[in-house]
Amino acid sequence: MVAKVKLEAETQGTEDELMFTCVLSCMTDCGFGLLHRYLHHLMTTKAQHASSQALKLLIKEGTGLLNDMCKKQPGVVNQWAAAATGEILENEGHKLASHLRPPQGHPLMEIMNKFLLMHILADAESLTPTLCHLLHEFATNSVVPTAEHGDSDLVSTLSFLE
Protein backbone atom coordinates (compact mmCIF):
# COMPACT_ATOMS: atom_id res chain seq x y z
CA MET A 1 0.00 0.00 0.00
CA VAL A 2 2.78 2.48 0.95
CA ALA A 3 4.69 1.61 -2.20
CA LYS A 4 1.58 2.28 -4.30
CA VAL A 5 1.06 5.73 -2.71
CA LYS A 6 4.75 6.53 -3.18
CA LEU A 7 4.60 5.47 -6.84
CA GLU A 8 1.49 7.62 -7.39
CA ALA A 9 3.22 10.61 -5.80
CA GLU A 10 6.31 10.11 -7.96
CA THR A 11 4.12 9.70 -11.04
CA GLN A 12 2.19 12.87 -10.16
CA GLY A 13 5.45 14.74 -9.64
CA THR A 14 6.70 13.52 -13.02
CA GLU A 15 3.42 14.50 -14.67
CA ASP A 16 3.60 17.93 -13.06
CA GLU A 17 7.18 18.38 -14.31
CA LEU A 18 6.12 17.36 -17.83
CA MET A 19 3.20 19.81 -17.79
CA PHE A 20 5.46 22.57 -16.47
CA THR A 21 8.06 21.90 -19.16
CA CYS A 22 5.32 21.97 -21.79
CA VAL A 23 3.97 25.30 -20.51
CA LEU A 24 7.45 26.86 -20.51
CA SER A 25 7.97 25.59 -24.03
CA CYS A 26 4.62 27.04 -25.13
CA MET A 27 5.55 30.42 -23.63
CA THR A 28 8.77 30.42 -25.62
CA ASP A 29 6.96 29.31 -28.78
CA CYS A 30 4.40 32.11 -28.31
CA GLY A 31 7.18 34.69 -28.17
CA PHE A 32 7.44 35.47 -24.47
CA GLY A 33 10.93 34.04 -24.27
CA LEU A 34 11.39 34.47 -20.54
CA LEU A 35 9.16 33.55 -17.64
CA HIS A 36 9.62 37.07 -16.26
CA ARG A 37 8.12 38.62 -19.38
CA TYR A 38 5.05 36.37 -19.14
CA LEU A 39 4.53 37.03 -15.41
CA HIS A 40 5.00 40.76 -15.89
CA HIS A 41 2.38 40.74 -18.64
CA LEU A 42 0.03 38.68 -16.45
CA MET A 43 0.31 41.18 -13.59
CA THR A 44 -0.04 44.27 -15.79
CA THR A 45 -2.52 43.17 -18.46
CA LYS A 46 -5.57 45.29 -19.18
CA ALA A 47 -7.47 42.28 -20.57
CA GLN A 48 -10.36 41.95 -18.13
CA HIS A 49 -10.51 38.14 -17.88
CA ALA A 50 -6.74 37.70 -17.48
CA SER A 51 -6.56 40.60 -15.02
CA SER A 52 -9.37 39.04 -12.98
CA GLN A 53 -7.56 35.69 -12.97
CA ALA A 54 -4.33 37.36 -11.79
CA LEU A 55 -6.22 39.16 -9.02
CA LYS A 56 -7.87 35.93 -7.87
CA LEU A 57 -4.47 34.20 -7.92
CA LEU A 58 -2.96 36.90 -5.70
CA ILE A 59 -5.88 36.89 -3.29
CA LYS A 60 -6.19 33.11 -2.96
CA GLU A 61 -2.59 31.99 -3.41
CA GLY A 62 -0.51 35.11 -2.75
CA THR A 63 0.74 34.03 0.65
CA GLY A 64 1.70 30.59 -0.65
CA LEU A 65 3.48 32.11 -3.65
CA LEU A 66 5.35 34.52 -1.41
CA ASN A 67 6.33 31.65 0.90
CA ASP A 68 7.56 29.65 -2.12
CA MET A 69 9.64 32.62 -3.27
CA CYS A 70 11.01 33.04 0.24
CA LYS A 71 12.08 29.38 0.31
CA LYS A 72 13.80 29.86 -3.05
CA GLN A 73 15.51 33.20 -2.25
CA PRO A 74 14.84 34.39 1.33
CA GLY A 75 17.32 37.27 1.18
CA VAL A 76 15.76 38.74 -1.95
CA VAL A 77 12.20 38.47 -0.60
CA ASN A 78 13.23 39.97 2.74
CA GLN A 79 14.81 42.93 0.90
CA TRP A 80 11.59 43.44 -1.10
CA ALA A 81 9.51 43.29 2.07
CA ALA A 82 11.78 45.71 3.91
CA ALA A 83 11.77 48.17 1.01
CA ALA A 84 7.99 48.00 0.58
CA THR A 85 7.37 48.33 4.31
CA GLY A 86 9.79 51.24 4.51
CA GLU A 87 7.97 53.10 1.73
CA ILE A 88 4.57 52.46 3.35
CA LEU A 89 5.79 53.61 6.76
CA GLU A 90 7.46 56.70 5.28
CA ASN A 91 4.21 57.70 3.54
CA GLU A 92 2.15 57.02 6.65
CA GLY A 93 4.65 58.99 8.76
CA HIS A 94 4.32 62.01 6.47
CA LYS A 95 0.51 61.82 6.70
CA LEU A 96 0.61 61.64 10.50
CA ALA A 97 3.19 64.41 10.83
CA SER A 98 1.13 66.65 8.58
CA HIS A 99 -2.01 65.87 10.56
CA LEU A 100 -0.34 66.56 13.91
CA ARG A 101 1.21 69.85 12.79
CA PRO A 102 -0.81 72.57 14.56
CA PRO A 103 -2.52 75.09 12.30
CA GLN A 104 -1.04 78.60 12.23
CA GLY A 105 -2.98 81.47 13.78
CA HIS A 106 -5.45 79.45 15.88
CA PRO A 107 -5.84 80.13 19.61
CA LEU A 108 -3.64 77.93 21.80
CA MET A 109 -6.60 76.47 23.75
CA GLU A 110 -8.29 75.38 20.52
CA ILE A 111 -5.08 73.68 19.39
CA MET A 112 -4.60 71.98 22.78
CA ASN A 113 -8.19 70.66 22.76
CA LYS A 114 -7.50 68.93 19.43
CA PHE A 115 -4.45 67.17 20.86
CA LEU A 116 -6.25 64.80 23.20
CA LEU A 117 -4.59 61.38 23.31
CA MET A 118 -7.81 59.56 22.38
CA HIS A 119 -8.22 61.73 19.28
CA ILE A 120 -4.58 61.34 18.31
CA LEU A 121 -4.79 57.54 18.64
CA ALA A 122 -8.00 57.37 16.60
CA ASP A 123 -6.52 59.61 13.91
CA ALA A 124 -3.24 57.66 13.91
CA GLU A 125 -5.12 54.41 13.43
CA SER A 126 -6.90 55.70 10.34
CA LEU A 127 -3.90 57.59 8.89
CA THR A 128 -1.21 54.99 9.63
CA PRO A 129 -2.78 51.51 9.64
CA THR A 130 0.49 49.69 8.84
CA LEU A 131 2.45 51.50 11.54
CA CYS A 132 -0.31 50.91 14.10
CA HIS A 133 -0.51 47.23 13.17
CA LEU A 134 3.27 46.84 13.59
CA LEU A 135 3.27 48.67 16.91
CA HIS A 136 0.36 46.54 18.11
CA GLU A 137 2.21 43.36 17.09
CA PHE A 138 5.32 44.51 18.93
CA ALA A 139 3.34 45.40 22.04
CA THR A 140 1.33 42.18 22.18
CA ASN A 141 4.18 39.84 21.27
CA SER A 142 6.38 41.08 24.12
CA VAL A 143 8.88 42.68 21.75
CA VAL A 144 8.31 46.04 23.40
CA PRO A 145 10.02 46.16 26.84
CA THR A 146 7.84 45.53 29.86
CA ALA A 147 7.51 47.94 32.79
CA GLU A 148 10.71 46.68 34.46
CA HIS A 149 12.74 47.55 31.34
CA GLY A 150 10.71 50.37 29.80
CA ASP A 151 7.58 52.44 29.90
CA SER A 152 4.44 50.49 30.83
CA ASP A 153 2.28 53.40 29.60
CA LEU A 154 3.82 52.98 26.15
CA VAL A 155 2.92 49.28 26.13
CA SER A 156 -0.64 50.10 27.21
CA THR A 157 -0.99 52.79 24.58
CA LEU A 158 0.39 50.56 21.84
CA SER A 159 -1.94 47.75 22.87
CA PHE A 160 -4.87 50.15 22.53
CA LEU A 161 -4.03 50.81 18.87
CA GLU A 162 -5.84 47.77 17.49
C-alpha positions as a Markdown table, in Angstrom:
| # | Residue | x | y | z |
|---|---|---|---|---|
| 1 | Met | 0.0 | 0.0 | 0.0 |
| 2 | Val | 2.8 | 2.5 | 1.0 |
| 3 | Ala | 4.7 | 1.6 | -2.2 |
| 4 | Lys | 1.6 | 2.3 | -4.3 |
| 5 | Val | 1.1 | 5.7 | -2.7 |
| 6 | Lys | 4.8 | 6.5 | -3.2 |
| 7 | Leu | 4.6 | 5.5 | -6.8 |
| 8 | Glu | 1.5 | 7.6 | -7.4 |
| 9 | Ala | 3.2 | 10.6 | -5.8 |
| 10 | Glu | 6.3 | 10.1 | -8.0 |
| 11 | Thr | 4.1 | 9.7 | -11.0 |
| 12 | Gln | 2.2 | 12.9 | -10.2 |
| 13 | Gly | 5.4 | 14.7 | -9.6 |
| 14 | Thr | 6.7 | 13.5 | -13.0 |
| 15 | Glu | 3.4 | 14.5 | -14.7 |
| 16 | Asp | 3.6 | 17.9 | -13.1 |
| 17 | Glu | 7.2 | 18.4 | -14.3 |
| 18 | Leu | 6.1 | 17.4 | -17.8 |
| 19 | Met | 3.2 | 19.8 | -17.8 |
| 20 | Phe | 5.5 | 22.6 | -16.5 |
| 21 | Thr | 8.1 | 21.9 | -19.2 |
| 22 | Cys | 5.3 | 22.0 | -21.8 |
| 23 | Val | 4.0 | 25.3 | -20.5 |
| 24 | Leu | 7.4 | 26.9 | -20.5 |
| 25 | Ser | 8.0 | 25.6 | -24.0 |
| 26 | Cys | 4.6 | 27.0 | -25.1 |
| 27 | Met | 5.5 | 30.4 | -23.6 |
| 28 | Thr | 8.8 | 30.4 | -25.6 |
| 29 | Asp | 7.0 | 29.3 | -28.8 |
| 30 | Cys | 4.4 | 32.1 | -28.3 |
| 31 | Gly | 7.2 | 34.7 | -28.2 |
| 32 | Phe | 7.4 | 35.5 | -24.5 |
| 33 | Gly | 10.9 | 34.0 | -24.3 |
| 34 | Leu | 11.4 | 34.5 | -20.5 |
| 35 | Leu | 9.2 | 33.6 | -17.6 |
| 36 | His | 9.6 | 37.1 | -16.3 |
| 37 | Arg | 8.1 | 38.6 | -19.4 |
| 38 | Tyr | 5.1 | 36.4 | -19.1 |
| 39 | Leu | 4.5 | 37.0 | -15.4 |
| 40 | His | 5.0 | 40.8 | -15.9 |
| 41 | His | 2.4 | 40.7 | -18.6 |
| 42 | Leu | 0.0 | 38.7 | -16.5 |
| 43 | Met | 0.3 | 41.2 | -13.6 |
| 44 | Thr | 0.0 | 44.3 | -15.8 |
| 45 | Thr | -2.5 | 43.2 | -18.5 |
| 46 | Lys | -5.6 | 45.3 | -19.2 |
| 47 | Ala | -7.5 | 42.3 | -20.6 |
| 48 | Gln | -10.4 | 42.0 | -18.1 |
| 49 | His | -10.5 | 38.1 | -17.9 |
| 50 | Ala | -6.7 | 37.7 | -17.5 |
| 51 | Ser | -6.6 | 40.6 | -15.0 |
| 52 | Ser | -9.4 | 39.0 | -13.0 |
| 53 | Gln | -7.6 | 35.7 | -13.0 |
| 54 | Ala | -4.3 | 37.4 | -11.8 |
| 55 | Leu | -6.2 | 39.2 | -9.0 |
| 56 | Lys | -7.9 | 35.9 | -7.9 |
| 57 | Leu | -4.5 | 34.2 | -7.9 |
| 58 | Leu | -3.0 | 36.9 | -5.7 |
| 59 | Ile | -5.9 | 36.9 | -3.3 |
| 60 | Lys | -6.2 | 33.1 | -3.0 |
| 61 | Glu | -2.6 | 32.0 | -3.4 |
| 62 | Gly | -0.5 | 35.1 | -2.7 |
| 63 | Thr | 0.7 | 34.0 | 0.7 |
| 64 | Gly | 1.7 | 30.6 | -0.6 |
| 65 | Leu | 3.5 | 32.1 | -3.6 |
| 66 | Leu | 5.4 | 34.5 | -1.4 |
| 67 | Asn | 6.3 | 31.7 | 0.9 |
| 68 | Asp | 7.6 | 29.6 | -2.1 |
| 69 | Met | 9.6 | 32.6 | -3.3 |
| 70 | Cys | 11.0 | 33.0 | 0.2 |
| 71 | Lys | 12.1 | 29.4 | 0.3 |
| 72 | Lys | 13.8 | 29.9 | -3.0 |
| 73 | Gln | 15.5 | 33.2 | -2.3 |
| 74 | Pro | 14.8 | 34.4 | 1.3 |
| 75 | Gly | 17.3 | 37.3 | 1.2 |
| 76 | Val | 15.8 | 38.7 | -2.0 |
| 77 | Val | 12.2 | 38.5 | -0.6 |
| 78 | Asn | 13.2 | 40.0 | 2.7 |
| 79 | Gln | 14.8 | 42.9 | 0.9 |
| 80 | Trp | 11.6 | 43.4 | -1.1 |
| 81 | Ala | 9.5 | 43.3 | 2.1 |
| 82 | Ala | 11.8 | 45.7 | 3.9 |
| 83 | Ala | 11.8 | 48.2 | 1.0 |
| 84 | Ala | 8.0 | 48.0 | 0.6 |
| 85 | Thr | 7.4 | 48.3 | 4.3 |
| 86 | Gly | 9.8 | 51.2 | 4.5 |
| 87 | Glu | 8.0 | 53.1 | 1.7 |
| 88 | Ile | 4.6 | 52.5 | 3.3 |
| 89 | Leu | 5.8 | 53.6 | 6.8 |
| 90 | Glu | 7.5 | 56.7 | 5.3 |
| 91 | Asn | 4.2 | 57.7 | 3.5 |
| 92 | Glu | 2.1 | 57.0 | 6.6 |
| 93 | Gly | 4.6 | 59.0 | 8.8 |
| 94 | His | 4.3 | 62.0 | 6.5 |
| 95 | Lys | 0.5 | 61.8 | 6.7 |
| 96 | Leu | 0.6 | 61.6 | 10.5 |
| 97 | Ala | 3.2 | 64.4 | 10.8 |
| 98 | Ser | 1.1 | 66.7 | 8.6 |
| 99 | His | -2.0 | 65.9 | 10.6 |
| 100 | Leu | -0.3 | 66.6 | 13.9 |
| 101 | Arg | 1.2 | 69.9 | 12.8 |
| 102 | Pro | -0.8 | 72.6 | 14.6 |
| 103 | Pro | -2.5 | 75.1 | 12.3 |
| 104 | Gln | -1.0 | 78.6 | 12.2 |
| 105 | Gly | -3.0 | 81.5 | 13.8 |
| 106 | His | -5.4 | 79.4 | 15.9 |
| 107 | Pro | -5.8 | 80.1 | 19.6 |
| 108 | Leu | -3.6 | 77.9 | 21.8 |
| 109 | Met | -6.6 | 76.5 | 23.8 |
| 110 | Glu | -8.3 | 75.4 | 20.5 |
| 111 | Ile | -5.1 | 73.7 | 19.4 |
| 112 | Met | -4.6 | 72.0 | 22.8 |
| 113 | Asn | -8.2 | 70.7 | 22.8 |
| 114 | Lys | -7.5 | 68.9 | 19.4 |
| 115 | Phe | -4.4 | 67.2 | 20.9 |
| 116 | Leu | -6.2 | 64.8 | 23.2 |
| 117 | Leu | -4.6 | 61.4 | 23.3 |
| 118 | Met | -7.8 | 59.6 | 22.4 |
| 119 | His | -8.2 | 61.7 | 19.3 |
| 120 | Ile | -4.6 | 61.3 | 18.3 |
| 121 | Leu | -4.8 | 57.5 | 18.6 |
| 122 | Ala | -8.0 | 57.4 | 16.6 |
| 123 | Asp | -6.5 | 59.6 | 13.9 |
| 124 | Ala | -3.2 | 57.7 | 13.9 |
| 125 | Glu | -5.1 | 54.4 | 13.4 |
| 126 | Ser | -6.9 | 55.7 | 10.3 |
| 127 | Leu | -3.9 | 57.6 | 8.9 |
| 128 | Thr | -1.2 | 55.0 | 9.6 |
| 129 | Pro | -2.8 | 51.5 | 9.6 |
| 130 | Thr | 0.5 | 49.7 | 8.8 |
| 131 | Leu | 2.5 | 51.5 | 11.5 |
| 132 | Cys | -0.3 | 50.9 | 14.1 |
| 133 | His | -0.5 | 47.2 | 13.2 |
| 134 | Leu | 3.3 | 46.8 | 13.6 |
| 135 | Leu | 3.3 | 48.7 | 16.9 |
| 136 | His | 0.4 | 46.5 | 18.1 |
| 137 | Glu | 2.2 | 43.4 | 17.1 |
| 138 | Phe | 5.3 | 44.5 | 18.9 |
| 139 | Ala | 3.3 | 45.4 | 22.0 |
| 140 | Thr | 1.3 | 42.2 | 22.2 |
| 141 | Asn | 4.2 | 39.8 | 21.3 |
| 142 | Ser | 6.4 | 41.1 | 24.1 |
| 143 | Val | 8.9 | 42.7 | 21.7 |
| 144 | Val | 8.3 | 46.0 | 23.4 |
| 145 | Pro | 10.0 | 46.2 | 26.8 |
| 146 | Thr | 7.8 | 45.5 | 29.9 |
| 147 | Ala | 7.5 | 47.9 | 32.8 |
| 148 | Glu | 10.7 | 46.7 | 34.5 |
| 149 | His | 12.7 | 47.6 | 31.3 |
| 150 | Gly | 10.7 | 50.4 | 29.8 |
| 151 | Asp | 7.6 | 52.4 | 29.9 |
| 152 | Ser | 4.4 | 50.5 | 30.8 |
| 153 | Asp | 2.3 | 53.4 | 29.6 |
| 154 | Leu | 3.8 | 53.0 | 26.1 |
| 155 | Val | 2.9 | 49.3 | 26.1 |
| 156 | Ser | -0.6 | 50.1 | 27.2 |
| 157 | Thr | -1.0 | 52.8 | 24.6 |
| 158 | Leu | 0.4 | 50.6 | 21.8 |
| 159 | Ser | -1.9 | 47.7 | 22.9 |
| 160 | Phe | -4.9 | 50.1 | 22.5 |
| 161 | Leu | -4.0 | 50.8 | 18.9 |
| 162 | Glu | -5.8 | 47.8 | 17.5 |
